[in-house]
Amino acid sequence: MYLLEDLFQLLGKGNVLTGDDCAPFEQDWRKRFLGKALAVARPGTTEEVAAVVKLCAAASVSIVPQGGNTGLCGGATPNTSGKQLILSLSRMNRIRSIDTANDTLIAEAGCVLQTVQAAAEQAQRYFPLSLAAEGSCSIGGNLATNAGGTGVLRYGNARELCLGLEVVTADGEIWHGLRGLRKDNTGYDLRDLFIGSEGTLGIITAAVLKLYPEAAERNTSWVTTNSIANCVALLALAKQRLGPTLTGFEIMNANALRLVQAHMPQLTLPIALDAKQAGNEPYAVLLECSDHEGGAHAQTLFQSLLEAAFEQGLVHDAAVSTSMQQRAHMWHIRESIPLAQAQEGLNIKHDISLPISAIPEFVETTSQALGVAFPGAQLVNFGHLGDGNLHFNLQAARGANAAEFLASNQARCNSLVHDAVHFRGGSFSAEHGVGQLKASELARYKSPLELALMQRVKTAFDPTNLLNPDKVLSA
Ligand SMILES: Cc1cc2nc3c(=O)[nH]c(=O)nc-3n(C[C@H](O)[C@H](O)[C@H](O)COP(=O)(O)OP(=O)(O)OC[C@H]3O[C@@H](n4cnc5c(N)ncnc54)[C@H](O)[C@@H]3O)c2cc1C
């Protein structure tokens, strides 16, 4: 095949993987999708990415961009034809520059998120995007999926943290949009179109990212409440008392914590669960306040919030971290839930968002409906309540065959949950994107006009459907 020969020549044989060497790139993190690639190309510069795209366009070989391959919707997995090229950005992993006066950093797309955080820290700045996959996901993947994570409440999604992009287009041109401007109203915002487009409109090769001052003090607390309604009431109180210093508000139901206990027994919960109790309650809330004044100021604010929460009967127990280790331990438990769920076995996942005011009624009504439709299954409900985003997952009853449970119930369960979300003005994909997993949900829940406009955008950017075909918009 001429394309492979051309790629060997362009990138060197070591940077074009074929055969079994492609295996780690051909399956997604959750092991839901397994594809077969023609090859994996690993360009090291933007010019090489552009040249790869031109070669693929000439050979009519479609391209699946891939960063850290931690995406949860199969967006970076090729189809099974053996004819698609995976374009891995992993060699494009340089921090190009840091401008502390402008509070910006330019990173190449293949930089691992943790590397970007560390580079910011070295410059006495803070890069607030944070998620459990930060040790392996890439900044290009974060932007392509408009990732959320645990800092959205205060700092916004990946979109809000990006000022400019460098992108290789579907015809192999390079768009030099690395502008570090906080104001730029000069026509349509191309950057915003590429962000969240999951590799279907262009290949992100570098980005200008926003930096923030480091907080002087962080206070983290683990509290328990007996209902989802109390979690929402506590969130309102925390916003009122802590204002912009409130930087984290995560919830975990009792089923989620039981999974962590079962699979990571070394992680002791700050507040133990009652071993005799079953079901969704109590909920644990992980609250974080980041303050720039430091010292007594942050502690006083935080203490007054907890006192008010106890007085109003919103919480029944609280553990306040007194060291960096305790804080890290609390976050580690929260971030271990996806892994504990994966170890328990396949499960039906939902990454939904709703207006926060609609959440208590949604959770009550929908968990009852799930209980009736799927008797014995466990609702594992956790996530970023501060952003109205829940991971509202259904796990087979303990001892049941999880793969069978998933295969026979997923479609019905998805419809039940997503219809309930749609009815209340919510979204079937809050932060994980659409990929191939949810392309049919997009077709089901978006209006014909929205779908037609999206299709026109795709056609304008990628008229030959070269980039990540059948992702986001299904054929
Ligand atoms: C344990 C765990 C926890 C997670 N927690 C969160 C969370 O809290 N919040 C959240 O939002 N997500 C979360 N995720 C999902 C995932 O980490 C994010 O979606 C992440 O942003 C994907 O980055 P990646 O580099 O791994 O992208 P990949 O998986 O490689 O790709 C994802 C998509 O982006 C496209 N893409 C990748 N790089 C580029 C590029 N340079 N240009 C154009 N397109 C590109 C791919 O084609 C694909 O469609 C989690 C995942 C795991 C495994």
The ligand as a MOL file (V3000), in Angstrom:
LIG
                    3D

  0  0  0     0  0            999 V3000
M  V30 BEGIN CTAB
M  V30 COUNTS 53 58 0 0 0
M  V30 BEGIN ATOM
M  V30 1 C -10.9600 7.2010 35.1890 0
M  V30 2 C -11.4940 8.2500 34.2630 0
M  V30 3 C -12.0870 9.3970 34.7780 0
M  V30 4 C -12.5620 10.3800 33.9140 0
M  V30 5 N -13.1310 11.5060 34.4590 0
M  V30 6 C -13.5820 12.4660 33.6360 0
M  V30 7 C -14.1650 13.6560 34.1840 0
M  V30 8 O -14.2680 13.8340 35.3890 0
M  V30 9 N -14.5960 14.5890 33.3080 0
M  V30 10 C -14.4940 14.4310 31.9460 0
M  V30 11 O -14.9120 15.3140 31.2040 0
M  V30 12 N -13.9790 13.3070 31.4050 0
M  V30 13 C -13.5190 12.3310 32.2140 0
M  V30 14 N -12.9840 11.1930 31.6750 0
M  V30 15 C -12.9750 11.0170 30.2150 0
M  V30 16 C -11.6410 11.3710 29.5200 0
M  V30 17 O -10.5620 11.3180 30.3520 0
M  V30 18 C -11.7350 12.7210 28.9060 0
M  V30 19 O -12.7380 12.6900 27.9410 0
M  V30 20 C -10.4410 13.2340 28.2630 0
M  V30 21 O -10.6530 14.5940 27.9720 0
M  V30 22 C -10.0290 12.5000 26.9920 0
M  V30 23 O -8.6840 12.8410 26.6680 0
M  V30 24 P -7.7720 11.8370 25.8390 0
M  V30 25 O -6.5090 12.5300 25.5200 0
M  V30 26 O -7.6510 10.5420 26.5370 0
M  V30 27 O -8.6460 11.6830 24.5190 0
M  V30 28 P -8.9040 10.3950 23.6260 0
M  V30 29 O -9.6310 9.3660 24.4070 0
M  V30 30 O -7.6600 9.9740 22.9650 0
M  V30 31 O -9.8950 11.0210 22.5410 0
M  V30 32 C -11.1610 11.5000 22.8960 0
M  V30 33 C -11.8130 12.1540 21.6640 0
M  V30 34 O -11.0820 13.3070 21.2890 0
M  V30 35 C -10.5360 13.1660 19.9690 0
M  V30 36 N -9.1850 13.7210 20.0100 0
M  V30 37 C -8.1680 13.3760 20.8340 0
M  V30 38 N -7.1170 14.1650 20.6260 0
M  V30 39 C -7.4570 15.0280 19.6460 0
M  V30 40 C -6.7920 16.0910 18.9830 0
M  V30 41 N -5.5530 16.4440 19.3110 0
M  V30 42 N -7.4590 16.7640 18.0180 0
M  V30 43 C -8.7340 16.4310 17.6860 0
M  V30 44 N -9.3930 15.4310 18.2660 0
M  V30 45 C -8.7790 14.7460 19.2440 0
M  V30 46 C -10.5990 11.6840 19.6560 0
M  V30 47 O -10.7340 11.4480 18.2630 0
M  V30 48 C -11.8390 11.2660 20.4290 0
M  V30 49 O -12.9800 11.5610 19.6940 0
M  V30 50 C -12.4800 10.2030 32.5180 0
M  V30 51 C -11.8880 9.0440 31.9970 0
M  V30 52 C -11.3930 8.0800 32.8480 0
M  V30 53 C -10.7440 6.8710 32.2440 0
M  V30 END ATOM
M  V30 BEGIN BOND
M  V30 1 1 1 2
M  V30 2 1 2 3
M  V30 3 2 2 52
M  V30 4 2 3 4
M  V30 5 1 4 5
M  V30 6 1 4 50
M  V30 7 2 5 6
M  V30 8 1 6 7
M  V30 9 1 6 13
M  V30 10 2 7 8
M  V30 11 1 7 9
M  V30 12 1 9 10
M  V30 13 2 10 11
M  V30 14 1 10 12
M  V30 15 2 12 13
M  V30 16 1 13 14
M  V30 17 1 14 15
M  V30 18 1 14 50
M  V30 19 1 15 16
M  V30 20 1 16 17
M  V30 21 1 16 18
M  V30 22 1 18 19
M  V30 23 1 18 20
M  V30 24 1 20 21
M  V30 25 1 20 22
M  V30 26 1 22 23
M  V30 27 1 23 24
M  V30 28 2 24 25
M  V30 29 1 24 26
M  V30 30 1 24 27
M  V30 31 1 27 28
M  V30 32 2 28 29
M  V30 33 1 28 30
M  V30 34 1 28 31
M  V30 35 1 31 32
M  V30 36 1 32 33
M  V30 37 1 33 34
M  V30 38 1 33 48
M  V30 39 1 34 35
M  V30 40 1 35 36
M  V30 41 1 35 46
M  V30 42 1 36 37
M  V30 43 1 36 45
M  V30 44 2 37 38
M  V30 45 1 38 39
M  V30 46 1 39 40
M  V30 47 2 39 45
M  V30 48 1 40 41
M  V30 49 2 40 42
M  V30 50 1 42 43
M  V30 51 2 43 44
M  V30 52 1 44 45
M  V30 53 1 46 47
M  V30 54 1 46 48
M  V30 55 1 48 49
M  V30 56 2 50 51
M  V30 57 1 51 52
M  V30 58 1 52 53
M  V30 END BOND
M  V30 END CTAB
M  END
